[in-house]
Structure formats: structure tokens, C-alpha cells
């Protein structure tokens, strides 16, 4: 929207010279006056010399005045803040404050940011270049304290997660029945009183417990003592007997865990290490002492070879649960919490090196050019002249009047 203003003759001559180098030959003949006043920032600079002027914006704390300036210029705050090119031009003049203006200020005070952008845009469109911007920000902090916040919420749940140790270091004097894959009663009792008990105790300490077996690793080995007949009447190699024992131990552990409520994962990872520590015909057997039955110089004491048998079990077991919050949080102890709010106060001023070549809103009346005997006025920043008989027919026309004789 255009705004008409009233300026003096000397001010008019200064403006005309800036608009048109030939403006000096036009004689002042008055300016049409409108009742609507010019914007505050424009009224403040009229009459300044060409040594520059400064437009000082109100501090951001003066919210009412900031809102008034935005409304006066019809600024669309959201739209102008999204004007990428305009924001870029302004930030180039802000030095170390550029990043703050680009990001932080958009969140903390978009109105004041829009005011700076709108004033810069208006001045630059008036023909002024090299506009300097003095921008200041002051950090202010405010805190609020809440001493009644409960430690928990009603009806909520707190997740609990516990991974059972991978290995329980379970040892036994005897693991399997001779020449068989059946677990020895001594080992069964040992497993239930140690490993299984530890898992049950842990489940008992967690509200709404859930146990999940994701993986099991079983390591088995035979001794190098010759195998006899197994319960099915066959004589197995060390490798085959170790494999059978490995599978038997895995099935036993799984059933024991299921008996105390542990879920077995449908994608259970089973690693079976049955190869022992020897190779060739002794694959599946082991020798801790270095004695291999039947070899020259090997021990004849069968008890030595009993130590070569082993069964080692490792579990990938997860125990989880959810601890419910108290139903009435008002009965739980309160804790003191402090919330810190960060805000900024802003100030800005735009420095303009000289009077603009064109000021939006000025509507000049007719002027008389005695050299060409024509009446002239500016239109679209250009001086337009008409000979007598064109345009208004009477000097009394409100758009054209003269204080001197024709």
C-alpha cells in the first residue's frame, strides 16, 4: 500500500536530483498532500543530509511497538522468515551473529527477525546499497522449581533386563554312564543344585519374570579308553559317542529350563563341540595328561583316563520383567526438579550511507517547465511531461495548481 507524505521544497529538490540528473531544471510547483502519515521509520529520515542516517528498531522487549511496526508495514511474519534469498542477504552482514540469526532467532523470536528482514528489504528496494546492520543479543535465563513431582507414574511399568552368565563353571566327578550317552545321576544332581538353582533364584527376584533361552553351547569328549558296547548293543567310535553325548546333554538342559518356566527360542542357536582334543582315529577323545591308552609308555591306570572325559555347558539366557509403578503416585516421595528456560533480548539498527534514490509512497504533483512550456510530474520513477491542452484542462484541477502566473 502506498503512503503519501508532505516534504519541503528543499527536500524535494534533493530527491529530484537523485532521481534524475536533469531534475535541476524543474521548478517546484507543490506536492499533493494525503491525510495518511508516512511510516515512522520514513518520517524519521526525511530532512537528513547525504552523510547517511540510522534506523533504530525498538528493543525486542517492547513487544507492543514491534507488533505495531509489523502491522503498519503489513508484514507476513511466516512468509518473510522463509524468504531464503532475503535471509541470506541479511546474514551476510551479521558477521559472528549470522548463524544465530539464521537458526536460533527463528525459534526464539520470529517477529523481531521478521522486522529486521522487512526493514532491510524496504530500504534496499528504495535504491540503497551497502546497508549496515548492527545486531545485538543478550542472553537471559529464567528458572522454575517444582518440588511436588512424584518419583513415578500411576499404572506404569519399569523394564528389567538381566543376561545370565554365559558359563557357570559347573564341574562334576562324573558326567556320563560308561559307554553310554546317559547322564550320570551325580551330574544331574550337581546341575540342579547349582546352575538351575541360580536361574530360579534370579527369576524370583524380578517382578513378572520372563526367561528366554536364545542359545546353548555344549562341549563333550571321551577318554581314549576303548569303547565297549553301548545300551543299544553297538560299539561306537570316540567321535560318534561324543556326538551322542553332546545331543543328550543339550536335550537334558532344555527340559530342565522348561520345567522352571524358561521359554526356548524358536530360533535357538545350538553349538555342538564334540571333537575333543585329538585327531585321526582318536577324534572325539581328549587327553589332559598326554597319555593315550595303548600307546608305548602310556599309563596303565584307567583312573588317569577318566579325567579326559568332560562336559561343558554355556547358556545364552535372558531374564526380563516389568516392575509396576505404585497406583497412587501422590503417596510416593516428591523430588525437586528445576527447569531452566533460555531466552534472548534483541536490539537492531540499520545504517544507510545516503538518502535513497526513491522513497516508496511519495506522489509528486505537477511541475511547470518554463523552457518547454509543459507541465511535468514523476510517474513510475520517470519524469513525464504534457503540453498545454493535454491532461487536466484547468489549473484549478486539484491535481495541478501553481502559485505563479501562467
C-alpha angles and dihedrals in degrees: 000000000000121000122203119218136186118235134174127258094254090049090050093051090051091052094046092052089055092047097048128011087216092054092105093080093062116095118220111254103169137275129253111249126219126197094227111093123229119255114280094248092053094046088053095060101042109111096026118134123240092266088093138259139228129232107208114199118210117258114271088244088070092078096168093054092046090051090048093054092048092049093045091057094038092237117184098214097198095044097048092046088057094051097115097191094046092049089049092052092050096045090053087066098047101072111192092006094060097097092045091051092047098049119005097042091051087063101036102040115003093164095060090044089053090049092056091047094048094050092047091050093049094049094045091050089053089068100265121134133187094041111183120213123203107198127181134181130187120197116225127183131201127185135200127194128211115191097172102063108127121232092237144019127246116260095005129133131224114211118228124196129187128171113208114232112274093230128026096194090234114180132181137182090232132017110177138024110257114277089359141096092221112118115245115246089235091061093043091055091045092052093049095048095048120020098026093043092052091054093047091050092052092049089052093058096055124077113238092000126202124188121199126185108208099169145002131197120198124188119191138172140178127217120246091250108121112266119242129201116311123220090272091056096253129121109225131202118245090257096050094045091049090051092052092048091049093054092044092053092049092052091048094052093047092052092047092052092047089053091064095045102268114148118226113222114242085226095049112171110222119188114188118194106183102146097097118197103298136073140210115029088351094059108137093032131093139203119205094175097042091247117129114191113251096014118124111274094010119140118269092206109105092200088069090061095049088075090062091070114088143166119196123181129191123184132204095203126161124196118193139165146161124245110209120226120238114277093230110046091182088074093056121091114272123235129208116243128184123205118199118203118197121206139160137224112214136200128180140178130185117216116207118193098212145358110292119254090232131021115203114238102033113125111189121207127223120299127197119235105201094190094060097026090233138123117238141187137168118263123175089352091304128106109241121192131194129193121235110286095038124096118001112019097210134052084220089067106123089232092059131034135149133202093210135066121271 
